[in-house]
Amino acid sequence: MLRILRHPVFARLFAAQVVALMGTGLLTVALALLAYDLAGDRAGTVLGTALTIKMVAYVGIAPLAAALFVTLPRKAVLIGADLVRAGVALLLPFVSAVWQIYLLIFVLQIASASFTPTFQAVIPDVLSDEEDYTNALSLSRLAYDIENLLSPTLAGLLLLVVSYNSLFAGTALGFLVSGWLILRTGLPAQGRVPPRPFLDRLTRGTRLYLATPRLRGLLALNMALSAVIAFVLVDTVVLVRGRFDGAERDVALAMAAFGAGSMAVALSLPRLLRVTRDRRVMLAAAAGLAGVGAAYGLALLAGVGGWPLMLATWGVLGALNAGVMTPSGRLLKRSAGPEDRPALFTAQFALSHACWLLAYPAAGWLGPLIGLPGTLLVLALVAALSVGLAARVWPAHTPRAEVRLRS
């Protein structure tokens, strides 16, 4: 996997991704502390609202941004988005009201909704060989998991010597370094985009996505994944602190187990995908998410299994999460030519986050109503139904050629 870092263009892009991720990790910690300063016990509500704003921006703004910026050089879009994100990070220490947090987070997520799909669509052009691209996807998944483990640690060390407002400066620095690395990187020539009406550009990626059987299956798998993993991301702290009477470090340990499982599979997937079809791996992993989620929900309901079982379950869920997420880029790469790839990656970005927009509130709001075991069982049922739908709409034998829409 590390062999692809010898590719100079990809190596710089990967470095840009890593430093931006570290900056985002610092922002998460700093934002939580800022919310507590401004809202006290209502900090959880503030952060939940900020997360909802993030999802709304991703779902609603990403296709609009792609349609507006499709004719602009990709390097300009990426660097511009990094500069906007750095500017927002530098403004956050000066806010004095909760509404200002919401406004700045919305602006930051608009920039991210422009940056991320564009960045993802560049990588297949840089690494045209499918095996290299698969390694890049696994390495990217690994970077996300490592960031989840290291960013809180780095933030904690920095908070020993500086105030949390200084973390925003670290966030801005991460985005600025990311932009500088992209500036110094020679990106492949952009495919010629035929002139099209704005409405066609706005909807083209979604129409192409929904016209492709494997991607309709991917959308259902996105729903299966978000249903179960939303429980992990939203309810881990409630489960650890409430059910097991754990400390803050135990919450971190549970999330570390989840990340470790994800990293283990990310490392092994390139070899597995050489001998096994993407469909088989992804359907099996998503079915595993539904099954493991349901089994653990029943264990909670019966009051069996303690802290070690939760850690083991979170590790398995992390592994299955990577089994669904990591190969998805391969499906997108196969499903469109270079001229339509940015629109297709944008559609995946928006539609997958629409699934999270449904799953996050369900994971958060069902808990007080029906309890955590019931919540996990409901979400596991949603995942199981979604897997069944994916298997139905994604035939076992589909052509590798991309779908062509009429211009």
N, C-alpha and C positions, 0 to 999 in steps of 0.2 A: 504493500500500500504506500509506504513512504517513498517508493521509487518515483512516483509521479511528482514529488517535490523537486526533482531534478529539472522539470519543465519550468523555465524561468518565468513565463507569463503566469502560469497557474500558481507557482510558488508565491509570487507577489500578491495575487488576488487572495490566496488562502491566508497570507499574513494579514492582509487588510481585513478579512473576515474575522480573524482571531482577535485583533486589537479592538475592533468595533464591538465584538461580543463581550470582551472584558469591560469595556466602557459601559455597555448596557447593563452588565451585572452590577457594577458600582451604582448605576442610576437606580436600580431596583431597591437596593438597601437605603440609599440616601432619600429616595422618595417616600419610603415607609416612615423614616424618622421625621421628615418634613411634615408628612400628613399627621403624625402624632402630635407634633408641636402646634399645628394649627387647629386640629380637631379633637385631640385627646382620645377619649374612649370611642369616638366616632371615626377613628382612623381607618378601621376595617371597611366601613361604608365608603369612605373617600377612595380607598384603593380599589374596592370592587367597582365603583363607578368609573374610575380611571381605566380599569381593565376593560369594561364594557365600551368605553369611548375608543379604546385601542381597536377592539374588534369591529366596531361600526366604521371606523376610518379604513380599516383593512378591506372590509367587504364593499363599502360604498365608494371609496376614493381610488382604490387600485385600478379598476377598469377605466375610470375617468382619466387618471394620470397617464395610463398607457396610451389611451387614444390621443391625448394632447401632446405627448412627448415622443410619439412613434417616429417622427421625422428628425428628431434631434440626435446628435451624436451620443452614443451610450456613455462615453466617458464623461461628457458634460452633465448628463443626468445623474450619474453616480456621484461625482464630485459635488455637484450642487446639493444633492440630498444630504451628503455628509456635512457640508457647511451649515445647512439649515439645522440639522440635528445638534451640531456643536453649539450653534447660537442659542438654541432653546436650553441646552444644558447650562450654559453660562447665565441665562436669565432666571432659572429656577431658584437660586439662593435668595433672590430679591422679592419673591412673592410674599404677599401678606394676607391673602384670602384664598379660600378653597377654590372659588371659581377661576382664579388665575391658574391654579394647577391644572384644572380641566382644560382650559384654553391652550396652555402651552403643551400639554400632553397630546391634544388633538393635532396641533401643528407638527409636533415631532413624529407622530404616527403617520401623518400624511406624507412626510418625507420618507419614512420607512416603507410606506406602501408604494412609493416610487422606486426606492433603492432595491429592495429585496427581489422582486420579480425580474428586474433588469439584470441584476447581478447573477441570478440563477440561470437566466437565458444566455448569458455570455459563456458560461462554463462549457456547454456542449460544443460551442464553436472553437473554444481553445483546445479541448480534448475530444477530437472526433472519434477516436478508437473507443468502442463500447467498454472494453475491459478497463481502460484508463479512466473513463468516465465513472464506471462503477466504483473504482477505488476512490475517486474524488468524492463521490456521494458518501461513502463510508467514512472517509476522513472528515468530511463536513459534519456528519452526525457525531463523530468522536469529539470534534471541537465544541459542539453545543453541550455535550455531556461534561466535558472537562471544565468548560466555563461555569456550568451549574455547580460544580464541586469547588472550583478555585475562587470564583468571584466573592462569595461570602467570606471566605478565609482572608482574601486580600483586603476586603473592606474592613473586616475586624481588626487586622493589623494596622491599617491606616488610622482607624478610629482611636487607637492607643495614643497617637501623637498629634492628630489634627481633628477638627470638628467635622461633622457630617457634611457641612456645606462644601468642604474641600473635595468631597467625593464627586460633586458635580463637575469640578474642574478636571478630575481624572476622566470622567465621562466625555467631556468636550475634547480632551487630549486624544482619547481613543478614536473619536470620529475624525479629528483632524489628521492623525497619522494614517488612518484608513484612506482618507481623500488624497493624501500625499503619495501613498503607495500606488494608488490607482492612476494618479497623474503621471507617475514614472513608468507606467506599464503600457506597452504597445498592444492594444486590443486588436483582435482580428477585424478585417474589413466587415462593415455592416452590410447585410444583404439588402438588396434594393427592395424598398417597400412600394408597391404600386399605389398610385393616388386613389384614395377611396373617400366617400362622404364620411363625415364625423360619426354619424349614427352607426354606419357599418364598422368603422374602426372600434367604436365603443362596445359593440356586441359580438365582434368577430371571434374573439377568443372563447367566449362562453358558447357560441353556436358551434364552433369547431370541437370544443370539449364534449358537449352533449351529443354531437353527431358520431363520436368515436366510442365503440362498445367498450374497449378496455378502460377508457377514462370514465365512462358512466359507472363501471365497476369500481374504479378508484374513488369516485365520489362517495359511493356507499361504504367503502372501506374507511374513508376519512370520517364518516359518521360513526362507524363502529369504534374506531380508535378514540375519537374525541369523547364519546360517551363514557368509556371506562377510565381513560387517563384524566379526564376532568375531575373525577372523584379523587384520584391520587393528588392532583395539584391543589384542589380546593379543600378537601376534607382530611388530608394527612394530619394537619395540626390539631384538628378537632379530635381525631381518633387517638393520637398519641397523648395529648394533654388530658382529654376527658376520659377515654376508655382505659388507658394504661397508666394514667397519672405520671406521664413522662415529663422530662425537662426540655428546655429549648434545644439542647444538644441532641436529644433523642429525635426531635423533628428533623434536624439536619442529618442524623444517621439514617433515618428512613429514606430521605430523599437521596442520600448517597448510595444506598442499596439499589434504589431505582436507577440511578445513573450508572452504577457499576454493571447492572444487567444489560443496559442499553449499550454500553461500551463493548462488552464481551461479544455481543451479536454483531455490532458494527465492524469489529475486527475480523469476524469469521464470514461475513456475508459475501465478500467478493469471490472467495473460493466456492461457496455454496452455489452462487448464481451462475458459475461456469457450467454446472452439471444439472441444475434444476430450474425450471421455468419460473419467471417472476410471479405468475398467477398462483402457482402452487404454494410458493413461499408466503405470499401476502395473504392469501385466503386462510392458510393454516395458522399464521400468526394472529390474524384478526379473530378467527374462531377460538384460538387459545385465550385471547383477551376476554371474550365473552364467557368462556368456560371457567377460567380462573377467577374472574370477577364474581360469577354466580356462586362458585364453590366457597370463596372467602366470605361472601355475603351470608351464605347459609351457616358458615362457621361462626360468624359474629352473632347471628340470630340465635344459634344454639348455645352460645357462650363457651365454645371450645376453642383451644388454641390461644396462645399468649403472644407475648412480644416477639419471640423468635419466629413464630409463624408469620407474623406481619412482615418482618424484615425479609423472610424468604419469598413471600408473595410479592412484595414490592420489587424485589430483584427479578422475579419471573416476568412481572408486568413490564418492567423496563426493557427486558430482552424482547418481548413480543412487540412492544412499541416500536423498537428499531426495525423489527422484521417487517412491519407494515410501511413505516415511513421511508426507510433508506432506498428501497428500489423504485419509489414512485417517480423519481426524476428520469429513470430509464424509459418508463412508459411515455412520459411527456416528450422526450427526445425523439422517440420513434414515431410520434403521432403528428408531426408537422415538419415542414421544411424550414430552413433558416429564416425565411421572410415572415412566417407565422409563429415562430417559436416564442418571441416575447409576449405576444397576445395570449398564447396558450399557457405559459407560465404564470401570467397575470390572472388568468381565469382560475387556475389551480390555487393560487394564493388567496383569491377572494372567496371561492367556493369552500375551500377547506376551513377558512376562518369563519364562514357562515355556520359550519357545523359546530365549531367551538362556541360561537355566539349562542347557540341553542344549548350546548352541553354545560357551559359554565354556570348559567343561572339555575339549571336543573340540579346540578350537583350541590349548589349552595342553598337553594330554597327548599328542596325536598327534605333535607336533613332534619330541620326543626319540625316538619310536619309528620313524617313517617319514620324517622330515626335513620341512623347511618346504615344499618343492615338492609332495611327496606330500600333506601336510596340506591345502594350498590346493586341490589337485585333488579330494580327497575332499569338502571343504566345498562346492566349486563343483558337484560332482555332486549333493549333497544339495539345493543351491539349485535346480538344473535340474529335479530330480524334483518339488520343491515348486511350482515355477512351472507345471509340467504339471498337477499336481493342482489348483492354483488356477484354471487355465483351464477345467478340467473341471467343478468344483463351482460356479463363478461364471458362470452363463450370460451370453451377450452382451447379451441383452435381459431385464432384470429389472424388475419394477414398483418405482416409487419409494416406494410406501406402506410403512409399517412393518408388521412382523409382530405379530399380536396373540396373546398367550398367554391361556389361560383363567385367570381369577383363582382 
